[in-house]
Amino acid sequence: MQYLQHSYVRRSLIGFLAGIVSSFVLLLLMPYKSVGYLFAGIVLAIIYALSLKTRKLNYADSMLTTAALGMLLWICFSCLLLPLLRGQMPQWTAPEMRQLFPDLVAWVLYGGCLGLLLPLSNHLVSLWAGPDLTPVRRSAPAVTTRIVIIGGGFAGMTTAEQLEHTFEADPSVSITLISATNSLLFTPMLAEVAGGSLEPSHICHSLRTSLRRTQVVHGYVERIDSQREQVLLATENHVTPQAAIPYDHLVLAVGSVSNYMGIDSIASHSFGFKSIEDAIRIRGHIIAMLEYAERETNPDKRQAMLTFVIAGAGFAGTELAGALNDLVRGALPYYPGIQSEEVKIVLLHSRDRILPELSSSLADYAMTHMEARGVTIRLHTRLTAALDDRVILNTAEELPTRTLVWTAGVKPHPLMQTLPANHSKQGAIIVDKYLAVTELPGIWALGDCAQVTDAINNQISPPTAQFALRQAKTVAHNIGASVHQQPLKGFHFDALGILCVVGYQTACAEIKGFRFSGLFAWMLWRGIYLSKLPGLERKIRVLSDWIIELFFPRDIVQTIDLDEQTKIGNPESNLPTVASSRPQG
């Protein structure tokens, strides 16, 4: 039985045993009987078992995860692969996918059966061949290099992952990540949470489960002492953390915060749109407005409740406007007292066209389709003030509303201004082509909080996720090169493309000079971002939400924090104020 102590052989056997029974279930439930399902089911079970980490399998978690995986298999096989093998087009439209519902049931039950049998097979193999052997830990040498990362967003987490890969076999290097939250928020899907398409936790990926050898510190940075090379933490919620965290290399990846252009009334009367809490509050507030508007008899108050204003028509504002429009208009059948023409989704933009990051033709396409779906877009318009029940525009016009979402501006995290280094006009810390802060040895910066110049074309990198991810790889490489006394690498990256969703089954995309729009671009958006979502479990959960949306209407249950009840749930109260938590990347 010595060969069964090999991890891959052992897991292959576990997958084979679980796959035999599960595949028979799949074969029996499929409308079209084919022995190919039997072989495919066994092979998929072995592949899945090989992908599992060596750990004790929980029956319930395993069954739920693989049942959701069955939905992914349904799309890959029943909706895509099998139609192509039969010489047909993929079954992508909602009516076509509904016809394949029996196949969906078969795949989900196959997945659930597989998840139930995997722990059982693991137990049987352990009884037969003995427990899985784990290597004995040896004492590690003393830590000589301390790397500290501030910020748990795309830039910070990717830097930590790359550093783990660089120093995986070097226990003399410690990696610490300080974050205000314990998870990575996948911001490209944030609008779908506000619009009710996705569950909030499904786009949040735990930092602790992703980073194997990085120490994660949940806290806020009070200040950075670059002279003593220490990061000083603030005391929060009666918890006194380590007062100072020393570093040899410090990575600044704290991102950006909302910029209200110095207009206090907007800051106190608007929702931000940067965190998962923001998305949850926006969704809860909008549902509350529908609830109160249906029984409101005063026409002025009713109009304010049913007017939803988004300031800023960049990617965030445009995608949010499309998602909220789908949410509100999709919910109207359940509010018979509200007529469709009463609802106004208003998107304000100070420039001459929306989505300035896209070509003018795609921006025009997006604007045309959004207006056709009921979104009001006002160009050359900006806010000058916000009150309890209305906003004031630069034209002196007053627009009645009880809902204002601000996406019209961001600025680098204020922590950057506390450092004795050169800054851009916007407040970003300026780094050299290696992403190092020249005035502060041992400090590196990237992402939205830094001004990064490309080493080849000398252009300033835009503050987008795809650039932050590539900058993270460069920072990790250069820290490794510094530790090992090797040459540094300058940062260079050519953008892959831009995608933007403007409503259900409608999107715009520019990829390497090619332009797409409509349903294909929307499918492309979902496919690309699903592949980039961290973690297999999160991918499966998001895909499950999307599939459920094909068969059932969006959930309009109002879920909000209890401490926000007086702000959101009561129509006589002021508009919600910005959350009082400290900004942190």
N, C-alpha and C positions, 0 to 999 in steps of 0.2 A: 504493500500500500504506500510505499515511499513516494511514488510518482504523484499520489493524490495530495501530497504536501505542497506541490507546486501550485501557486495561487491561480494561474490561468487554467490549468487542468481541472482544478477543484471547482472553480466557478463555471467552467464549461459543462461539467457534469451536473451541477445544480441547475443550470439553465436548461439542459437537455431533459432532465426528469420533469421539471415544471412545464416545459414546453410541449411534451407529448400529450398530456391531458388537456392543456389549454387549447392546443391545436385541434383536437377532436371536437371541443366545444365550438370553436370557430367554424369548422367544417360543417357541423350539424346545423348551425344557425344561418349560414350564408344561403341566400336565395338560389344562387348558382353553385352546385356542388362541383368541386374540383379538388383532386388530390394535391394540386399545387398549394392550396391553403394549408394543408397539413405540413408540407415541407417548409413553407414560408414561416408558419407559426413557430416551428421548432428552431429554425435559424435565427429568427428575431428574438426568441427567448434566450438563446445562447449569447447573442450579441449584447442584449440588455444585462444579463448576468455578469458578463465580462466588464461592463462599464461600471458596475457597482463597486464602491469602496469596501474593503474588508471591514465589516462591522456587523453587529447583531441586528438582524432584520426584524422590524416590527410589523405584525400582521396587518393592522389597520392602515398604517401609513403606506406600507408597500402596496396594498390593494388599491387605495385611493390614487396613488401616483401612477400605477400602471393602467388603471381604468382611464385616467385622463390621457395617458400615452396612447391608448386605443383610439382616441379621437384624432390624434396626429396620424396614426396609421390609416385611419379611414380616409383622410384627405389625400395622403400619399398614394394609397393603393386604389381605393374605390373611386375617388374623384379625379385622380390624375393618371396614374400608371395604367390601370386596366382599360380605361377608355382609349388611351393612346395605342395600346396593344391591339385593340379591336378596330383601329383605324378611325376612331371618333375624336372629337374635340374634348378637352378636359371639361368636367362638369363643375363649372365655377359659379354659375348663377344660383341665386337662392331657390328658385323653383326646381332646378335640376338637382340640387343638393338635398332638397326635401324628398325627392323621389328615391334617394339612396338611404333613407332613414333606416330600413331594415339592415343594411350593411353596417350602419353606425352602431346599432344595437349589438350586432355580432362582434364587432371589433372592441367595443367597450367591455362586453362580457368576457371576451378573450383576455383583455388586459386585466380585468378584475380577478379572473381565475388565475392568471399568471402571477399576479401580486400575492394572492393567497397561498399559492403553492411554492413560491420561492423560499419563504422562511421555513416551510415544512421540509422542502428538499434539502435546505441548508442543515436543518436539524438531523435529518436521516443520514446525510453524508458525514456529519460530525460523529454520529454514533458508530458508523461503519469504519471510517478511516481515522478517527481521532480528531481533536480540535486543531484548528488552523494555527500554525506556529507563528509567533511574533518575534521579531528580532530583539535581542537584549540591548537596552540603552546603555551607552557608555558615558562616562563623565565628560562634560564639554569643557574646552579650554576657556580661559577668562575672556570676556568681551573687551575688544580693543577699539572697535569702531562703532559708534552709535549714530544711527540714521533716524531722524524724526521727520515725519510728514504731517503737515497740518492741512486738514480737509479730506473728507471722505466722499467726494464726488467722483466724476469720471477720471479727472486728472490724478487725484490723490490715490484712489484705489488701484488704478492701472500702474502707477508708479510703484506701489507696494508689491503688486503681483510681479512686475518685472524685476524688482530688487530681490524678491524671493527666488526667482529663477536664477539671477546672477550669483547670489550668495548662498544657494541652497546647501552646498557642501562645506560652508565656512561658518561654523558656530561662533567664531570670534566677532562676527558682525551681528549687531542687534538692530531690529527694525521696529519702530513704534509709529502708529498712526493715531492722530488725535482728531476726533470728529464730534460735531455737535449732535449727530444722530448715530444710531447703531446700524444704519443700512445705507446702501447706495440707491438713490432715487433715479429711475430710468426716465429722465425728463421728456424724451420724445413722445412718450405715451401719456403724459400728464393730462393733456386735454381730454383724452378718452376716459379718464377717471372722473373729471368734472362733468363730462357728458353722460356718465352712467354706463359706458360700454365695458369698463374694466373695474374689477375690485381693487381698492387702494393697495392692499398688501401684495398684490400680484406683480406690481412693478417696483417693489422695494426688495433689494437683495441684501441679506445679512452680511455685514463686513466680517464678522467673526467666523462664519462658516466658509467664507471664500478665501480668507487669508490664513494659511496653515502655520506659518512661523512668525507672523507679525503680531506684536502686542497692540491691541486696540484699546484706546483710552477714550471713554465717552466724557467729553467735557468741553469747556470754552476756554479759549486762550485770552488771558488778560493782557499780556504784552510779551514781547521778545527782547531779551537782554543779549544783544549781539556781542557785547564786550565779554561777558562771562560765558557766552554760548549756552544759554538756558532759555527754555520756554516756560513762562509762568502761567499757571492755570488759575482760573477764577473758582470761587467757592459757590456751588449751586445746590439748592434744595437741601440745605443743612448737611451736605456731604463735603468733607474736606479732603480733596484729592492730594496727591503728591504736590507739594508747593512748587517745585521746579523740576523740569525734565531736561537734563543736559544733552547736548548733541555735539557731534563732530561734523555731520552734514545735516542741514535743515532744508526741507522742501516745502515751499509755500504753494499751496493749491487750494486756496480758500474761496475762489470764485468771485461772484459779484452779488450786489444787493440792489434792491429797487432804488431808482433815482426819481424822486418826485419833483425835481427841478426847483426845489425850495418852496413849493406851494404846500403849506401845512394843512390846509383844508382838504386837499386831495389825499394826503397821507393818512388823515384821520377818518376819512369817509369812503375809503375804497378797499377792495380786496387786493392783495398781492397775488401773484401767480408764479411762485417759485418753489413751493414745498408741497408735500402730499397733504398737509393740513389745509393749505390754501384750497386745493382742489376739492377736498371733502366739504369745507365750509361753503364754497361757491355752490356746489351741487345741492347741499342742504338748504341753503338760503333760497335758491331758485324754486325748489319744490315748496318751500314755505310761502313764497310769494304767490304761487299758483293756488295754494290752499286758501289764503286770505283773500285773494282777488276774486275768487268765485263767489264769495258771499259779501263782498264790498259793494255798497250801493252808491257811494259818492264817486262820480265819474272822474274827478281829478285824482283822487287817491288811487282809484282803480287803474288809471292810465300809468301812474308812477310805478305801481306794483308790476305791471305787465310790460314795462320798458326796461330792457337790459342793455347797459352800455359797456362796451369794451374800448378802452383808449389804447391805441397803438395797433397798427396793422402789419407788423412784422410777422415772423413765423408763429410766435407764441399767440399773439392776439388773433391772427387769422384762423389758426387751427382751433382756438378756443371758441371763437364766434361760430364756426361751423358746427362744432360739437354741441354747444349750448342750443343752437337752433334746432338740431336734430332731437335733443332731449326735450325741449319745451313743446315743439310741434308734435313729437311722438307721444307726449303725455296728454295732449288736449282731448282725445276721445274719453279719457277718464274724468275730465272736467267739463261737463256739458254746459255749464253756465258761462264758459269763456269761448268767445268766437276767435277764429284764427286771425282775422284782420285786426283784432285788438292787440295781439302780441307784436312787439317790436324788438328785434335784435339789432342794435345800432353799433356799427364799427367806425370809430373815429380815427383819422390819420392826418398828420400835418403835411404830408408830401402830396405830390401830384398823382401817385398811384400806390396801390398796396403792394406788399411783398417786394420791396426794392432789391432784395437779394436775387430774385429771379429775373429772367428776361421780360421785356415789356409784353411780349405776346402771351406768355404763360400767366403773367399777372393779370392781363386783360381777361384771359379765359377764366381764371379764378374769380375775378370780380363779377363777370357775367353770370357764372353758375351760382355764385352765392346770392346774388340779387334775385335770380330766378327762384331760389328756394326760400326767399323771404327775408334775407338779411339786408338791412339798410346800411349802405357804405357812404360815408361823408368824407371827401378829400379836402385838403387845405383847411382842415379844422382841428383845433386843439382846445384843451380845457384850460380855463383860467382859474376856476374855483369849483368847489363841490360843497353842497349843503345837504341837510337831512333828506330832502325829498326832490332834489333837482341838481343839475350841474349847469355851470355857466360856460359858454363857449367864447372863443376869441371874437366872434361876431356880435357879442353881447346877447345872443339868444340864450334863453333858459330852456333846458330840456328836462321835463319831469321824469324822474327815475328814483327808484330805491335800490338800484343795483349798479355799482360801478366797479369794474375790474381794471386795474392799471397794469398795462404791459408796454407802456410807451417809453420806458427808459431804464437802463441799469448803469451801475458804476462799480468799479473795483471795490473789493472789501475794504472798509476803513482801516483795518489793521495795517494795510500797506503804507498808509500815510505816517505811521509811527516809526518807520524805519529810516535811518539816515542814509538814503540812497536817492538816485535820480528817479523822477516820476514823470509820466506823460501828463498832458493837460487834463485827461480824464481821471488821473489818480493812480493809474497802473504803475507798478514798479518796472523799471526798464532793465532788461537782461541782455547779455551779449549773445552771440550766435550759438554758444554752448548752453544757453539758458542759465548761466550763472550770474548772480548779482555782483558786478565788478567791485563795488565799494565794500562789500561784506563777504570776506572769504568764507567758504563753506556753506553759503546760502544759495539756493536755487529757487527759481520761480517759474510757473507755467500756468496755462489756462486763462480764465477771464481776469485774473488779478495781475497779470503780467503783460507787458508789451514785448512781444517776441518778433524779431526780424528774421526772415528767411536767410539762410547763409548763402544761397545761390542767387535768388532774384531780388533780394533786399526789400521785399514787400513785408508789411506788417501782417501777421497772421490774424484772421478774424476770430472772434471769441465763440467758436463752435465746438461741439463735442468731438467731431472727427479730428480737428487740429489738436485738441487737448490730449486725445489718446496717443497721437504720434509724438507729441511733445513729451509725454510721460515716458515713452520708450527711450527717447533721447536722453532725458534726465537720468534715468536708471542706468543707461549705458555709460554716461559720463561720470556718474558717481562710482560705478564699478571700475572705470578706467583710472579715476583719481586714486582709489584705494590701492589698485594694483600698479600704479605709476605707469600708465599707458597713455597714448595720445587720445585727446578728446575728439568727439564728432560734432560737427555743426548741424544745426537743425534745418531740414528741408523736407517739404511735403507739398505735393500737388493735390488739390481737392479732388475727391472722387466724384462728387455730385451733390445735388440738393434735392430734397423731397419735402413736399408739404401737402397735408390733407386739408381739404376745404369743405368736407362734408362726407356723409356716408357714401361709399363707393365712388368717390370723386377725389382726385389728387392731381398734383402737378409735379413733374420731375425733370431735372436736367442732369444727365450723367455723361461725362466725358464728351460734351458737345451735342449729345442726342437729347431731344426734348420729347417728353411724353405727357399725356394728360388723360383724364377720365378713369374708367374702370381699371385699365391695365396699370396705370401709374399707382392707383390705390392698392392693387394687389402687390405691386412691386414694393411699395412703402411697407406694407404689412410683412412681406417676406423678408426684406432686408433688416428691418428693426427687430423682428422676431428672432432672427439669427444672431443679432448683436445683444439681445437681452441676456444678462449673465445668468447662468445656471439652468440645467435641464428642467428642474422642477418649475421654475418661473416660466419658462417657455411653454410647458404643458398647461400651466394654469391660465396663462393669457390666451393660448389657443382654445382652451375650453370655454373661456368667456366669449370669444368670437363665434364659436360654433353655437353656443346657447343663444346668442343674439340672432342667429338665422331662424330659429324656431319659436322664440318667445320675445315679447316686447321688453323694453328696458325697464328695469326696476325703478319705481318711484317712491320707495320707502325712504322716509326722511331720517337720516342718521347724522347727528351732530353731537359735539361735546357738550356736556351739561353746563360747563362754565360759559358757553356761548349762547345759551338759551335766551337770555334777556336781550342779546344783541340781534339775533337772527330770527328767533321764533315769534317775536312780538312786533307787529307792524307799526305800533305806536312808538317804538324805541328808535333811537338814531340808527343810521346805517352802521354796519359793523366796522370796528376800528382795526387797524393793523395789529397783528399778534405782537405781544410785547417781548417775545423771546429774542435773544441776541442773534444777529446775523452771523452765520458761520458756514464756510464751504464744506 
